[in-house]
């Protein structure tokens, strides 16, 4: 260990690396707000209106609402070249790897139509394409034809129809709207920070979003949603949850979806999502998975409580149960996360570019001492 080792934080925990006006994560009190509005007060608001608020800082006008809805629907229709591009992607490739690779290859619009600048236009264009790419990639993996959005439909109504080939219920659209609003933005999380580092080099927005998507894929970040539900599937039933938790703790195995780096109390998003999951997961398979997750959380709280500690489920823990009840396969969960979080990525890209500076930290060198040069040979 070097003599400078006490001067750095390997995980940057608690280190302030910048300023943002986009979202506020108050970990000690378990609060989250977007642009000064508590997350609880945003549930029930149209998804795209919240996306506009997150990106631009104000609610859209009536004209902006119409233009945004038309823009997102138009660009959620994959062009023939985009379909050909996606057709060359292996059908069994994880959708997160598909998104990370395809996003930088999209042909960006050359003119702006929303009056918010070309970077914002490109960011929203990518956000529209991501929903289409996820649905189309799934359809191709099932040897089914790619479907296109219908003008006038809500964003998630269109998405679920394009994904499954049949119209969802109003309740399913409401649930997906809420889940996606909850995970739209979360300050300087790992994926967002990776995008800001990329943006700091003056790379284009598609490169920044691709970097963020690649970071989100990790099991310790966005991939926890897939891992948590697959854990419930592996456990099998609520009665086996306590033994599973005890075994994990005995072997120092991380229980995916439990605990959060920022929150010292209940994750405010999980507080909203858990009762929603209980309301939506009514079929026998979904209910058993949800009951198993609830039992895992209870067992974790019991075990940690006996050691004088508290632990709570985070948003990824119960989100998987909601997605499963909507018919989304587990390996698409994190792509669904990216479909929402991309609006946060765009917001941070635009914010950072207002006062861009290259992010270039120093490292404490711990290798062999540099050998002295032999001056006599000169």
N, C-alpha and C positions, 0 to 999 in steps of 0.2 A: 504494500500500500504506500502511495507516495505521500510526501509531507503536505501536499495540497489537497489530500482526499477529503478533508473536512469542509472544503470550500465548495463542494458541488453536491448535487442531488442526482443520482443516476436515473430516477424516474420523474424528476422535476416536480415531485409532490410539494404543493404549497408555494412553488416558485411562480411569481407573477411575471409573465413574459409578454404582456401586451394589454391593451384596453379594448373593450367592445361595448357597444350599446345595443346589441342584438338580443341577448338573453342573459338572465341573471340566475345562477345556481347558488342557492343559500343552503349549503350542506348541513349545517348545524341545526337549522330550523325546519329542514325538509320542504323548502319552497322553490318553485321554478316559475319564472315569468318570461314572456316574450315581449320585448319592447315596452316593458313596464306593466304588462297585463298578466295577472295570475293565470296559470295554465288551466285552472278549474273554470275560469270565466270564458275560455276560448272553446271549450267542448260544446258542440252544437252549432258553432259558426261554420259556414261553408269552408271546406278545406282550402280552396284556392284563394279565398279572401285572407285567411290566416297566412298562407304562403306569401302573398303580396305584402302583408304587414311585416313579416319577418325580413323580407328582402329589402323593402324600401322604407320601412319605418312609419308608414301611415296606412290607414284603411283605403282601399281603392274607391274611386268615385263610381257612379253608375256607369259611365262610359268606359272606365277602365275595367270594371267587372265584365262587361260585355266583350271588350276587346281581348281580355285575358282568356276568357272561356273559349272564344273562337280560336285564338292562337294555340292554346294547349290542345284543343280537339284536332285542329288541322294538322299539327305536327306529331300527334300521336298516331297518325296514319303513316306507316312505313312506305317509302318510295320503292320503286322496283330495284334501283341500285342498292338500297339499304337491305331489302329482302335478299338480294343476291349475296351481299356481304355476310348476312347472318346465316345464309345457307351453307357457307363454307366453314362455319363453326361446328365442331363435333357436337352431336346431339346430347352426349352424356357429359359434356363439360359443365362444371359447376356454374350456375348463373352469375355468381359474383365474378368469376374469372372471365366469363363472357362479357359482362359489363365493363370491367376494367380494360379489356382489350379492344372492345368495339367503340366505346365512347370517343377515344382520340381519333378514330377513323371517320367519324361522321363529318359530312360536308356542312360547314356552318353557313347560315344565311349571310348574304353580303349587304343587305339593307335592313335597317330597323323599322319596325312597324308600331311598336308600343311607346315610342318616345322616351325611353329610359336609358338610352345608350346601347352601343353594340355589345359590350361585355354582358350586360343584363339580358339582352335579347338572346345571346348565345347560351347563357346559363339556363334560361327558361326553355329554350329549344332543346337542350340536352335533357332537362327534367321531363319534358313531354316524350322524348324518344325513349327514355329509360323505361317508362311504363309500357310502351309498345314493344320494346325489345324483350322485356321479361315475359309478357304474354305470348309473343311470337316464338320465343325460344322454347317455352313450355309446349306450345301447340306442335311445333316441329318434333320435339322429343316424343310426342304421342302419335306421330305420323298423321297429324291433322292439319287442315289448311289454316293459314294465318287469317285472322279476322281484323276488321278495321272499326274505328270508333264511329258512333252515330252522333251527328250534330244535335245539340240541344240537351244531351244527357250529361249528368254530373260526372266528374272525373272518375270516381271509383265505381260508379254504375257501369261506365264504359269499360273500365279495366276488368272488372269481374266477368263481364259479358265476353270480352276479347279473350280472357283466360280460359273460361269454362265452356263458352259457346252457348250459354243460356243466361237470361237476365236474372240478376239477384233480387232478393226481396228488399224492401225499403229498410228493414231492420238490419240486414247484412251490410247495406251501404252505410247506414248510420254508424254501425260498429267499426267498420273499416275507416271511415272518416275520423272517428275519435282516436283510434289506435295510431293512425298516421300523423294526426296533429300532435299527439303526445311525444312522438319520436322525431319530429321535424327538426328540432334544434336543441343543443345542449352545450353552449359555450365552447371552451377550448378542449373538447374531448380529443382523443388520439387521432381520429379520422379528420376532424376539422383542422387540428394543428398541422397535420401532415400536408393538408391542402394549402394552408397559409405559408408553410415553408416553401412549397412548390411555387406558389404565387409570388413569393418574395424574389424569385429569380427572374421575374417578368415572363414566365412561361404563360401560355394562353389558358383560358378558363377550362378547356377540355382536359388539359394535362393536370391541372389542379384537382379537378373532380375525379379523374382517374386515380390519382395518388390517394385521395380520400377513400375511394371505394376499395382500393387494395388494402388499406389499413383497417377499414371497417370489417373486412372479411375474417379477421382473427378471432379465435375463440374467446380471448380475453376482452374483446370489444363487441362488435355487433353479432359475431357468430355465437354468442352465448344463448341467443333465442333458439337456434336449431339444437344446440347441445342440451339445453334444459328440457325440451320436450322429448328428445331422444332418450334422455335419462329417465323420464317418466315412463316411456315405452319399455325401457329395459327393466325397470323396477316391476312393472306389471300391475300392481294394485296398491291401494292405500295401506293395507295391512303390512306390507313389506317395507314401507318407507323408513320406519325407525331403525330397523336392522341395517338398511342400506346406508343411512346417515352415520350410524355408529362405525360401520366398516370404513367408510370414507375418512372419517376423522382419525380413526386408529392408524390408517395408512397414509395420512396427510394428503389425501386426494381432494382437489378443489371441487365443491358442489356448485355446478354452473348455474348462474342466475341468482345466487344468494350473496347479498352484500353489494356495496357500491363504494367506489373510491371517494366519491364526493359526499354522499349522504351519511350522516351519523344517526339518522332516524329513518322513518319510513320514506322510501322513494315516492314523491308525490304522484308520479305517473303510475306506479304500481297501485297506489291507493285508489286511483280512478279505474284502472284496467281490471283489477281483481273482481270487483262486483260485476263489471261488464262481462267478463269471462263466465262467471257463474250464471248470468242471465242467458248467455248465448249458447253455452255448451250443454245442450239438453239431450242429444242423442247418446246412446249407451257408451260408445267408444270415447267420445269427447268428454263426457261426464266422468268416466273412469280415469282418464288422463288428468283432468282438472283436479279431481279428488286426490289423486296421487301427489300432484304438485302441492296442494294444500297440506297434505300429511307430511311431505318433505319439509316444508317451511316450518310447520309446528314442531317437528322433530329437531330441526336445526335450532330453533329458539329454545327448546328444552335443554339440549346439550350445551349450547353456548351459555344459556342462563345459569346452568350449574357451575360454570367456570367464571361467573361474574361478568359475562359479556353479553352484548345485544347484537342481533343480526336480523336483517329483514330482506325479503325478496325485492329484486329490482325490476324494472319495466320489462326486461327480456324474459323474466321467469314466467309471467302469465300471458305475455303477448303471444307466445307460441300456441297456447291453447285456443286463443281467439282465431289465429290464422288457420289452425287445424280445422276448427269448426266451419270455416269459410271454404274448406276444400283445398287449401294451399299445401302442397307437399313440404315436408320439413326442410329440404335442401333449397327451397325458395324463400324461406323466412328472412334471411339476411338481405336478399335482393329486395324484398318488400321494405325492409328497413332503409336501404339505399334510395328507394323510390320516394321516400318521405324526406330523409335527411339531406338529399341533394339540394333542397331549397335553402337549408341552413348553410351548406357549402357555398352556394352562390352568394348568399348574403355576406358571408365572411370574405369571399374573394373581392367583392365590390368595396366592402369596408376597408380592407387592408390596402387596396390599390389607391385609396384616397391619400395615403401618406406612406407609400411603399418604401421599405428598406430591406436589404438582404439579411436574412436570418443566418448567422454564421457563428455558432457558439465555439468556445475553446474546449480543448480536452486536456486533462491532466495526464502527461506522459508517464507510463510506468514500465517502459521497456528497458533494454540495456542502455547504459550510459553511452553517449556519442563518443566514438574513439577520436582522440586528438590527431589532427593531421600532422604528417611528418614534413615539417618545413624545410628540412635539409635536402629533400629530394627536388625542391624547386629549382 
